[in-house]
Amino acid sequence: MSSINFFSEDINFTLPRKKSIKNWIQNVVKAEDFFLSDLNIVFSSDAYLLSINQQYLSHDYYTDIITFDNSDASGIVEGDIFISIDRVKDNALIHNKPFLIELHRVLIHGILHLMGYDDHSPHDILIMRQKEDCYLSLLQPDNL
């Protein structure tokens, strides 16, 4: 049985319309021919995510998302996604996008990473952006 859990660390944040977002994530995973096992999504501050970035990845910079793949088998989505709400808010302002659209983009970005998509080369980034746009279009307008 699959589970999607939402948590917050060191901030007061609750994701709106959790049930709809869970259904959306499940539909994205299914569309990519993957099976959803267990997924934990943790919303945090910049400081909290920076400490994870330093401790586990030896990176000393802010980021909007860190994804840990916990799956032992191909075709299975199982992992932990950490999202900085501070970064998402800043990125939404920079890109002139509503906060929830940017949050959903970052969230699906993490899901795509768990399904093997990468964003290291310009070609990979293009594919990632196309997938993000495609799956954002499937999200019900009342969730944006």
N, CA, C and O of each residue as an XYZ file, in Angstrom:
576
protein
N       0.851     -1.189      0.000
C       0.000      0.000      0.000
C       0.890      1.244      0.000
O       1.895      1.299      0.710
N       0.521      2.213     -0.782
C       1.319      3.429     -0.892
C       0.886      4.464      0.144
O      -0.258      4.484      0.599
N       1.839      5.318      0.499
C       1.503      6.414      1.407
C       2.287      7.661      1.023
O       3.452      7.593      0.630
N       1.617      8.795      1.147
C       2.236     10.096      0.957
C       1.976     10.873      2.238
O       0.830     11.058      2.646
N       3.049     11.322      2.860
C       2.944     12.039      4.124
C       3.566     13.417      3.995
O       4.608     13.586      3.362
N       2.915     14.397      4.602
C       3.404     15.772      4.600
C       3.775     16.173      6.022
O       3.031     15.913      6.968
N       4.938     16.812      6.159
C       5.421     17.270      7.449
C       5.965     18.683      7.299
O       6.231     19.143      6.189
N       6.129     19.365      8.427
C       6.846     20.633      8.404
C       7.858     20.613      9.546
O       7.583     20.113     10.636
N       9.027     21.166      9.268
C      10.106     21.252     10.247
C      10.508     22.704     10.394
O      10.850     23.357      9.409
N      10.472     23.201     11.578
C      10.897     24.535     12.000
C      10.149     25.681     11.328
O      10.598     26.827     11.377
N       9.015     25.383     10.703
C       8.138     26.423     10.161
C       6.695     26.019     10.412
O       6.407     24.859     10.709
N       5.805     26.966     10.294
C       4.378     26.693     10.405
C       3.805     26.758      8.991
O       3.450     27.832      8.505
N       3.718     25.605      8.340
C       3.198     25.552      6.980
C       2.344     24.302      6.817
O       2.739     23.202      7.203
N       1.174     24.496      6.239
C       0.279     23.383      5.913
C      -0.067     23.480      4.440
O      -0.526     24.519      3.966
N       0.152     22.402      3.730
C      -0.158     22.359      2.306
C      -1.663     22.379      2.097
O      -2.373     21.545      2.659
N      -2.163     23.318      1.298
C      -3.603     23.333      1.002
C      -3.982     22.138      0.118
O      -3.186     21.692     -0.708
N      -5.183     21.637      0.299
C      -5.781     20.592     -0.549
C      -4.902     19.349     -0.667
O      -4.599     18.877     -1.763
N      -4.504     18.838      0.494
C      -3.605     17.681      0.526
C      -4.144     16.486     -0.248
O      -3.396     15.822     -0.965
N      -5.420     16.212     -0.109
C      -5.990     15.033     -0.784
C      -5.862     15.158     -2.309
O      -5.497     14.195     -2.984
N      -6.162     16.338     -2.842
C      -6.036     16.556     -4.286
C      -4.586     16.446     -4.742
O      -4.304     15.906     -5.811
N      -3.671     16.960     -3.926
C      -2.253     16.901     -4.274
C      -1.763     15.458     -4.230
O      -0.983     15.043     -5.087
N      -2.209     14.700     -3.250
C      -1.848     13.272     -3.190
C      -2.334     12.543     -4.437
O      -1.593     11.756     -5.026
N      -3.569     12.801     -4.838
C      -4.115     12.160     -6.050
C      -3.312     12.559     -7.281
O      -3.030     11.726     -8.143
N      -2.950     13.820     -7.360
C      -2.151     14.313     -8.478
C      -0.805     13.605     -8.537
O      -0.390     13.141     -9.599
N      -0.127     13.520     -7.403
C       1.171     12.826     -7.348
C       1.010     11.379     -7.789
O       1.807     10.883     -8.584
N      -0.009     10.698     -7.284
C      -0.241      9.301     -7.662
C      -0.473      9.173     -9.166
O       0.013      8.231     -9.792
N      -1.214     10.117     -9.748
C      -1.469     10.084    -11.196
C      -0.190     10.313    -12.002
O       0.007      9.683    -13.041
N       0.668     11.201    -11.536
C       1.943     11.456    -12.216
C       2.815     10.203    -12.173
O       3.383      9.803    -13.189
N       2.918      9.595    -11.017
C       3.731      8.383    -10.864
C       3.191      7.276    -11.773
O       3.961      6.578    -12.433
N       1.894      7.123    -11.802
C       1.268      6.102    -12.655
C       1.515      6.396    -14.136
O       1.792      5.483    -14.914
N       1.413      7.676    -14.526
C       1.628      8.060    -15.931
C       3.042      7.733    -16.397
O       3.267      7.506    -17.586
N       3.993      7.708    -15.469
C       5.383      7.383    -15.790
C       5.663      5.884    -15.639
O       6.813      5.453    -15.729
N       4.613      5.094    -15.409
C       4.727      3.643    -15.238
C       5.597      3.253    -14.050
O       6.370      2.297    -14.113
N       5.456      4.005    -12.974
C       6.124      3.687    -11.717
C       5.068      3.287    -10.695
O       3.875      3.522    -10.887
N       5.530      2.677     -9.604
C       4.677      2.330     -8.476
C       5.081      3.196     -7.299
O       6.262      3.295     -6.969
N       4.093      3.826     -6.661
C       4.351      4.663     -5.501
C       4.329      3.816     -4.239
O       3.325      3.175     -3.928
N       5.429      3.816     -3.526
C       5.529      3.098     -2.262
C       5.298      4.089     -1.123
O       4.154      4.373     -0.769
N       6.362      4.606     -0.560
C       6.259      5.564      0.541
C       6.978      6.854      0.181
O       8.112      6.845     -0.296
N       6.291      7.959      0.422
C       6.840      9.267      0.086
C       6.592     10.212      1.252
O       5.461     10.380      1.707
N       7.667     10.825      1.722
C       7.578     11.833      2.776
C       8.005     13.168      2.180
O       9.071     13.285      1.576
N       7.159     14.161      2.361
C       7.442     15.504      1.860
C       7.508     16.419      3.077
O       6.540     16.565      3.824
N       8.681     17.031      3.257
C       8.929     17.846      4.438
C       9.135     19.299      4.005
O      10.043     19.608      3.234
N       8.285     20.172      4.510
C       8.396     21.603      4.240
C       9.202     22.234      5.370
O       8.979     21.939      6.544
N      10.143     23.108      5.000
C      11.034     23.668      6.008
C      11.448     25.085      5.644
O      10.992     25.660      4.655
N      12.323     25.624      6.475
C      12.909     26.946      6.226
C      14.202     26.781      5.436
O      14.696     25.669      5.246
N      14.739     27.909      4.982
C      16.047     27.913      4.336
C      17.120     27.339      5.263
O      17.945     26.529      4.840
N      17.101     27.762      6.523
C      18.139     27.340      7.472
C      18.120     25.826      7.665
O      19.173     25.189      7.697
N      16.941     25.258      7.792
C      16.830     23.808      7.982
C      17.351     23.056      6.756
O      18.103     22.090      6.888
N      16.950     23.502      5.567
C      17.387     22.807      4.352
C      18.880     23.024      4.101
O      19.557     22.136      3.582
N      19.392     24.192      4.466
C      20.829     24.425      4.353
C      21.600     23.443      5.230
O      22.635     22.923      4.814
N      21.112     23.189      6.424
C      21.812     22.250      7.312
C      21.801     20.832      6.727
O      22.786     20.107      6.869
N      20.727     20.433      6.084
C      20.676     19.124      5.427
C      21.645     19.105      4.250
O      22.364     18.127      4.043
N      21.659     20.191      3.481
C      22.552     20.293      2.333
C      24.017     20.173      2.774
O      24.815     19.505      2.117
N      24.357     20.819      3.878
C      25.726     20.765      4.384
C      26.056     19.382      4.949
O      27.109     18.817      4.653
N      25.154     18.852      5.758
C      25.419     17.595      6.464
C      25.478     16.388      5.539
O      26.380     15.559      5.661
N      24.524     16.279      4.609
C      24.409     15.061      3.806
C      25.020     15.173      2.412
O      25.409     14.164      1.823
N      25.105     16.391      1.883
C      25.596     16.555      0.511
C      26.885     17.373      0.434
O      27.444     17.553     -0.648
N      27.355     17.865      1.574
C      28.556     18.703      1.629
C      28.462     19.917      0.702
O      29.453     20.327      0.098
N      27.257     20.485      0.598
C      27.025     21.696     -0.183
C      26.714     22.824      0.799
O      25.925     22.649      1.727
N      27.331     23.967      0.590
C      27.124     25.092      1.491
C      26.379     26.213      0.778
O      26.894     27.319      0.619
N      25.157     25.907      0.354
C      24.323     26.917     -0.291
C      22.852     26.574     -0.114
O      22.479     25.428      0.138
N      22.023     27.621     -0.257
C      20.576     27.435     -0.169
C      20.071     26.750     -1.428
O      20.623     26.928     -2.514
N      19.024     25.975     -1.269
C      18.368     25.324     -2.398
C      16.882     25.223     -2.088
O      16.476     25.308     -0.929
N      16.081     25.045     -3.116
C      14.640     24.942     -2.888
C      14.216     23.515     -2.556
O      13.178     23.311     -1.925
N      15.007     22.522     -2.975
C      14.597     21.136     -2.787
C      15.809     20.215     -2.678
O      16.826     20.408     -3.345
N      15.670     19.222     -1.829
C      16.619     18.115     -1.751
C      15.793     16.839     -1.739
O      14.826     16.713     -0.988
N      16.188     15.903     -2.579
C      15.458     14.651     -2.722
C      16.363     13.480     -2.379
O      17.478     13.371     -2.889
N      15.874     12.609     -1.513
C      16.586     11.382     -1.165
C      15.781     10.190     -1.659
O      14.644      9.978     -1.237
N      16.365      9.429     -2.538
C      15.721      8.231     -3.089
C      16.004      7.060     -2.157
O      17.159      6.680     -1.968
N      14.963      6.494     -1.581
C      15.102      5.379     -0.647
C      14.720      4.035     -1.264
O      14.662      3.025     -0.564
N      14.462      4.020     -2.557
C      14.019      2.795     -3.219
C      15.202      1.878     -3.499
O      16.284      2.328     -3.877
N      14.974      0.599     -3.309
C      15.984     -0.415     -3.624
C      15.737     -1.063     -4.978
O      16.543     -1.872     -5.438
N      14.633     -0.714     -5.615
C      14.273     -1.368     -6.875
C      13.878     -0.336     -7.914
O      13.358      0.728     -7.579
N      14.125     -0.651     -9.168
C      13.702      0.258    -10.232
C      12.187      0.191    -10.371
O      11.567     -0.834    -10.087
N      11.609      1.294    -10.809
C      10.173      1.353    -11.008
C       9.375      1.666     -9.752
O       8.146      1.714     -9.786
N      10.075      1.879     -8.645
C       9.418      2.171     -7.368
C       9.777      3.587     -6.940
O      10.950      3.962     -6.950
N       8.777      4.372     -6.565
C       8.997      5.701     -6.006
C       8.884      5.586     -4.496
O       7.813      5.332     -3.944
N      10.030      5.782     -3.844
C      10.087      5.754     -2.386
C      11.188      6.714     -1.961
O      12.344      6.549     -2.353
N      10.838      7.708     -1.169
C      11.873      8.653     -0.782
C      11.368      9.764      0.112
O      10.218      9.797      0.551
N      12.298     10.674      0.356
C      12.032     11.847      1.178
C      12.366     13.090      0.359
O      13.443     13.196     -0.228
N      11.432     14.016      0.331
C      11.617     15.277     -0.384
C      11.536     16.399      0.640
O      10.551     16.526      1.367
N      12.592     17.214      0.686
C      12.651     18.362      1.576
C      12.539     19.621      0.723
O      13.283     19.791     -0.243
N      11.604     20.506      1.083
C      11.353     21.718      0.314
C      11.441     22.930      1.235
O      10.795     22.981      2.282
N      12.254     23.906      0.825
C      12.350     25.161      1.560
C      11.237     26.102      1.103
O      11.214     26.553     -0.042
N      10.333     26.382      2.004
C       9.246     27.318      1.697
C       9.813     28.723      1.458
O       9.292     29.468      0.628
N      10.873     29.084      2.179
C      11.519     30.387      1.954
C      12.005     30.515      0.512
O      11.758     31.532     -0.136
N      12.693     29.493      0.007
C      13.220     29.505     -1.367
C      12.088     29.544     -2.379
O      12.158     30.276     -3.366
N      11.042     28.757     -2.137
C       9.918     28.720     -3.076
C       9.262     30.094     -3.154
O       8.910     30.552     -4.241
N       9.095     30.749     -2.015
C       8.519     32.107     -2.015
C       9.394     33.065     -2.810
O       8.892     33.842     -3.623
N      10.703     33.010     -2.575
C      11.616     33.891     -3.311
C      11.594     33.594     -4.809
O      11.551     34.513     -5.627
N      11.623     32.317     -5.163
C      11.601     31.934     -6.583
C      10.305     32.358     -7.255
O      10.311     32.760     -8.418
N       9.195     32.272     -6.533
C       7.913     32.704     -7.094
C       7.965     34.201     -7.427
O       7.474     34.625     -8.473
N       8.552     34.982     -6.547
C       8.690     36.420     -6.804
C       9.618     36.677     -7.986
O       9.306     37.484     -8.861
N      10.753     35.994     -8.009
C      11.729     36.183     -9.088
C      11.125     35.846    -10.449
O      11.349     36.557    -11.428
N      10.351     34.748    -10.505
C       9.781     34.288    -11.773
C       8.377     34.821    -12.030
O       7.734     34.462    -13.016
N       7.908     35.694    -11.119
C       6.596     36.306    -11.252
C       5.490     35.253    -11.400
O       4.630     35.347    -12.276
N       5.540     34.252    -10.518
C       4.554     33.164    -10.504
C       3.854     33.150     -9.152
O       4.454     33.527     -8.145
N       2.607     32.726     -9.112
C       1.957     32.549     -7.817
C       2.702     31.507     -6.979
O       3.240     30.536     -7.512
N       2.723     31.720     -5.677
C       3.436     30.835     -4.761
C       3.057     29.369     -4.956
O       3.942     28.520     -5.058
N       1.758     29.053     -5.010
C       1.352     27.650     -5.102
C       1.774     27.000     -6.417
O       2.074     25.806     -6.440
N       1.802     27.751     -7.492
C       2.274     27.175     -8.760
C       3.756     26.815     -8.637
O       4.179     25.741     -9.064
N       4.533     27.720     -8.053
C       5.959     27.434     -7.864
C       6.154     26.262     -6.902
O       7.027     25.422     -7.121
N       5.360     26.201     -5.853
C       5.462     25.087     -4.904
C       5.150     23.762     -5.592
O       5.861     22.776     -5.397
N       4.096     23.738     -6.391
C       3.739     22.508     -7.103
C       4.819     22.120     -8.120
O       5.095     20.936     -8.314
N       5.419     23.108     -8.760
C       6.512     22.826     -9.707
C       7.687     22.169     -8.971
O       8.230     21.167     -9.436
N       8.071     22.728     -7.841
C       9.180     22.175     -7.077
C       8.828     20.777     -6.573
O       9.668     19.878     -6.593
N       7.611     20.599     -6.130
C       7.169     19.298     -5.642
C       7.243     18.238     -6.743
O       7.763     17.146     -6.512
N       6.735     18.545     -7.921
C       6.765     17.558     -9.009
C       8.197     17.365     -9.508
O       8.544     16.291    -10.000
N       9.017     18.387     -9.384
C      10.441     18.272     -9.720
C      11.083     17.171     -8.865
O      11.830     16.337     -9.376
N      10.787     17.179     -7.580
C      11.310     16.146     -6.689
C      10.800     14.761     -7.045
O      11.557     13.790     -7.004
N       9.537     14.662     -7.392
C       8.959     13.380     -7.804
C       9.672     12.878     -9.061
O       9.998     11.695     -9.160
N       9.914     13.772    -10.015
C      10.619     13.389    -11.244
C      12.028     12.889    -10.937
O      12.499     11.936    -11.558
N      12.697     13.524     -9.989
C      14.016     13.022     -9.582
C      13.912     11.588     -9.068
O      14.757     10.751     -9.386
N      12.886     11.306     -8.282
C      12.714      9.957     -7.737
C      12.409      8.932     -8.830
O      12.546      7.728     -8.611
N      11.999      9.406     -9.996
C      11.737      8.504    -11.120
C      12.901      8.488    -12.108
O      12.777      7.963    -13.215
N      14.036      9.069    -11.699
C      15.244      8.959    -12.500
C      15.558     10.130    -13.407
O      16.573     10.107    -14.104
N      14.721     11.150    -13.419
C      15.017     12.323    -14.245
C      16.093     13.157    -13.557
O      16.136     13.259    -12.331
N      16.945     13.741    -14.363
C      18.063     14.508    -13.850
C      18.022     15.922    -14.428
O      17.280     16.192    -15.372
N      18.814     16.809    -13.864
C      18.851     18.185    -14.363
C      20.269     18.742    -14.341
O      20.495     19.873    -13.911
N      21.225     17.934    -14.811
C      22.622     18.355    -14.813
C      23.069     18.966    -16.143
O      23.943     19.832    -16.162
N      22.488     18.530    -17.228
C      22.866     19.085    -18.536
C      21.728     19.937    -19.080
O      20.588     19.796    -18.638
N      22.019     20.823    -20.037
C      20.941     21.620    -20.646
C      19.830     20.744    -21.232
O      18.651     21.082    -21.125
N      20.203     19.627    -21.848
C      19.206     18.720    -22.415
C      18.326     18.119    -21.312
O      17.107     18.036    -21.462
N      18.950     17.701    -20.204
C      18.196     17.137    -19.075
C      17.259     18.182    -18.469
O      16.124     17.876    -18.104
N      17.746     19.407    -18.370
C      16.930     20.488    -17.815
C      15.709     20.733    -18.695
O      14.608     20.940    -18.185
N      15.897     20.712    -19.999
C      14.784     20.903    -20.931
C      13.728     19.810    -20.753
O      12.532     20.098    -20.702
N      14.170     18.578    -20.662
C      13.228     17.463    -20.465
C      12.491     17.620    -19.140
O      11.277     17.427    -19.070
N      13.230     17.972    -18.095
C      12.629     18.162    -16.772
C      11.558     19.243    -16.829
O      10.459     19.050    -16.308
N      11.863     20.390    -17.461
C      10.904     21.497    -17.552
C       9.661     21.083    -18.343
O       8.543     21.437    -17.969
N       9.851     20.340    -19.426
C       8.711     19.869    -20.218
C       7.825     18.945    -19.387
O       6.599     19.045    -19.439
N       8.436     18.058    -18.630
C       7.671     17.150    -17.763
C       6.940     17.935    -16.677
O       5.767     17.682    -16.403
N       7.641     18.889    -16.060
C       6.998     19.708    -15.030
C       5.776     20.417    -15.603
O       4.699     20.382    -15.008
N       5.940     21.062    -16.764
C       4.825     21.779    -17.390
C       3.673     20.843    -17.721
O       2.508     21.169    -17.492
N       4.005     19.692    -18.255
C       2.980     18.705    -18.606
C       2.172     18.308    -17.375
O       0.941     18.323    -17.402
N       2.861     17.955    -16.307
C       2.162     17.479    -15.117
C       1.494     18.599    -14.337
O       0.480     18.366    -13.678
N       2.037     19.809    -14.395
C       1.341     20.938    -13.778
C       0.011     21.193    -14.473
O      -0.957     21.605    -13.836
N      -0.036     20.950    -15.768
C      -1.276     21.164    -16.518
C      -2.371     20.181    -16.101
O      -3.553     20.438    -16.332
N      -1.992     19.070    -15.497
C      -2.973     18.079    -15.031
C      -3.568     18.414    -13.670
O      -4.581     17.844    -13.266
N      -2.933     19.335    -12.977
C      -3.400     19.723    -11.650
C      -4.668     20.548    -11.788
O      -4.744     21.449    -12.623
N      -5.646     20.241    -10.980
C      -6.913     20.959    -11.053
C      -6.715     22.439    -10.758
O      -5.970     22.789     -9.843
N      -7.376     23.323    -11.527
C      -7.180     24.770    -11.345
C      -7.446     25.258     -9.926
O      -6.824     26.228     -9.494
N      -8.343     24.623     -9.193
C      -8.619     25.090     -7.827
C      -7.473     24.787     -6.871
O      -7.476     25.265     -5.737
N      -6.489     23.998     -7.312
C      -5.322     23.736     -6.475
C      -4.204     24.732     -6.726
O      -3.213     24.747     -5.996
N      -4.349     25.554     -7.738
C      -3.324     26.538     -8.046
C      -3.637     27.799     -7.312
O      -2.898     28.778     -7.423
